[in-house]
Amino acid sequence: MSQLVEVRVPDIGDFKDVPIIEVLVKPGDTIAVEAPLITLESEKATLDIPSPVAGVVSAVKVKVGDKVAQGTLVATVDVVAGEAKSAAGKVGVTEGNPRGTGDTAVAPKKSGTTPVTAPSTSAAAPAVASAASFTGKPDIECEMLVLGAGPGGYSAAFRAADLGLQTVLVERYATLGGVCLNVGCIPSKALLHVAAVIDEAAHADAMGIRFAAPKIDIDRLRTHKAGVVGKLTTGLSGMAKARKVDVVRGYGHFLDAHHLEVEETTGSAQEKTGAKRVIRFKQCIIAAGSAAVHLPFLPDDKRIVDSTGALELPFTPKKMLVIGGGIIGLEMATVYATLGAAVDVVEMQDVLMPGPDRDLVKVWEKQNLSRLARVMLKTKTVSVEAKPDALLVTFAGEQAPKEAQAYDLILQAAGRAPNGGKIDAAKAGVMVDERGFIAVDSQMRTNVPHIFAIGDIVGQPMLAHKAVHEAHVAAEAAAGQKSHFDARVIPAVAYTHPEVAWVGVGEDEARQSGRKVSVAKFPWAASGRAIANGAEYGFTKLVFDAETHHVIGGSIVGPNAGDMIGEVALAIEMGADAVDIGKTIHPHPTLGESIGMAAEVEHGSCTDLPPPRKK
Ligand SMILES: Cc1cc2nc3c(=O)[nH]c(=O)nc-3n(C[C@H](O)[C@H](O)[C@H](O)COP(=O)(O)OP(=O)(O)OC[C@H]3O[C@@H](n4cnc5c(N)ncnc54)[C@H](O)[C@@H]3O)c2cc1C
């Protein structure tokens, strides 16, 4: 049995005779609870009118240009009886509370910002299948709930709080900061810094300065790394307190589109105490991140670790295998090789470090292949036998050794998988794909418009700075601002020695796609600072669109490449051309001036290289 429900414009505050600028549904559309039906635009704001029920639109009673006020009939929706109860039963369908939460269609106004609910487009597909309904009494109520306190989650929570939303942040671990601060970006960079110091000391010999061979006290190194992490995570807790963000410790999973249950956890891991609390939220940002992929054929043995285990520095192995030649694998290979391990790297693809242009990786290889004991490309790990004295590994593929190889530590760095499948998102009506990713629109809204998702859980590239940027967009959109993810580029960096950094369109990618580009390269062999630093092997490259002459990509290989690539990203965002970059005065002597010089190469005005060939 179905029931025809009239959907009317709810209480929209002081707004009267507000014109409709978009009608988002048509008769026959299947819609979810909260799916936006129309968009209104007043002098002060735009706002969506969502459907309080799921069903099939039987008629749309308004059109673009019509002026509406509270009570105007928008559409009629054919609702299957059972479903009508769960959604419409909680809300005054024709009386106009579209969210069924006591709030109106307008976002909270605490900050005094213009209230806006922006239109959700691509991800707001009306496809909520089995949204559940929780009828119990919540323990905590909030305007904004953020699930997961990684760089995405804590940034979203802090931004939301700064914009006046009363915010709760749920995290299963004892400290804030997620993968990045606790077991990712920061501890890996602390160890890579130590590796760089050891490298530098060794290279100083060529400059007439001889140090004794380093003595590594692994316990103190571990303590140093923990100290770096501790300083940052403690700082985050303080900032949460200062913003009155309520941090709730435990494992969260959805009960429905407005309730999350948190199973309390304790200790340094995720041990559950049995206590549970239910949080009722008006809006939510899912920032539950990702986890390392564990290869199913590997035995359960403490000598086989993922990046988290490797960062714990259990011991310095004599022989180590790194499975996976991507950035994380190569960063950890750098650390362990510098600490004294003989490191083999096995990679199924035909290249190491997929992503940047190959000419950058060639430079990296020249500086690094001697550091590694063996690199096996187009080769896979077939089996691992855990013996008491060693892990015996068999390989297959082009560069596979015939005999099984013995290792005392194996790092599996075969990628990361999103946590979307572990939070009962379906109960909230949020669509999760078969890999665990959640689709979002440009405001980071999921298909359920008051639930946003950000960071690793929404897709590649899985990088902390992307998560933070998305966090700000989501929090601002939730607070009623017209924020969208409209960044043109996201830079990427391998913090190896040397560093490899790239952003925007690569030269290889442009050539493969047939895009007409002009490429300008400044070799660091002509940079005074690079020569002084012993880094003349590096280079800086810019890619320009052949028609607009705007810079569309850039890459750098050499020390501090990661610190410099931001300038290229800014130039791309600003639509700069070679003159803009080249005529920006860069300080001398720096590695950064190589960006200005690469632009001068493009422009034909570089005087630090032999004269350009006449065209
Ligand atoms: C070794 C390593 C090095 C890296 N180095 C870099 C780097 O140099 N630069 C860079 O940009 N990126 C780096 N990354 C990637 C970066 O760490 C991630 O992209 C980033 O942490 C993603 O942020 P996030 O907020 O989306 O998720 P996460 O950091 O994964 O945080 C998610 C949080 O949610 C919590 N959570 C998940 N599910 C639940 C639940 N059900 N209930 C409660 N809490 C939950 C988790 O405990 C976690 O704290 C590195 C990653 C690794 C593994």
The ligand as a Gaussian input file, in Angstrom:
#p B3LYP/6-31G(d) Opt

LIG

0 1
 C       52.980000       5.690000       6.699000
 C       52.132000       6.799000       6.122000
 C       52.709000       7.982000       5.750000
 C       51.928000       9.007000       5.214000
 N       52.529000      10.174000       4.862000
 C       51.789000      11.177000       4.353000
 C       52.392000      12.414000       4.031000
 O       53.592000      12.603000       4.187000
 N       51.595000      13.402000       3.538000
 C       50.253000      13.211000       3.351000
 O       49.582000      14.135000       2.890000
 N       49.656000      12.043000       3.654000
 C       50.393000      11.027000       4.156000
 N       49.781000       9.858000       4.495000
 C       48.330000       9.732000       4.274000
 C       47.554000      10.437000       5.397000
 O       47.940000       9.908000       6.624000
 C       46.063000      10.257000       5.167000
 O       45.729000      10.692000       3.879000
 C       45.278000      11.059000       6.182000
 O       45.576000      10.656000       7.488000
 C       43.785000      10.895000       5.913000
 O       43.086000      11.644000       6.847000
 P       41.583000      11.276000       7.234000
 O       41.179000      12.295000       8.238000
 O       40.780000      11.090000       6.025000
 O       41.653000       9.842000       7.900000
 P       42.544000       9.163000       9.011000
 O       43.796000       9.881000       9.270000
 O       42.616000       7.732000       8.611000
 O       41.673000       9.320000      10.310000
 C       40.478000       8.632000      10.480000
 C       40.193000       8.576000      11.954000
 O       38.911000       8.022000      12.141000
 C       38.947000       7.113000      13.215000
 N       37.854000       6.164000      13.009000
 C       37.641000       5.372000      11.935000
 N       36.521000       4.672000      12.087000
 C       36.010000       5.034000      13.274000
 C       34.848000       4.663000      13.991000
 N       33.975000       3.789000      13.485000
 N       34.627000       5.223000      15.185000
 C       35.504000       6.118000      15.712000
 N       36.616000       6.511000      15.079000
 C       36.856000       5.986000      13.870000
 C       40.314000       6.483000      13.121000
 O       40.709000       5.903000      14.337000
 C       41.165000       7.681000      12.714000
 O       41.667000       8.364000      13.822000
 C       50.540000       8.818000       5.044000
 C       49.939000       7.614000       5.424000
 C       50.726000       6.612000       5.965000
 C       50.068000       5.323000       6.378000

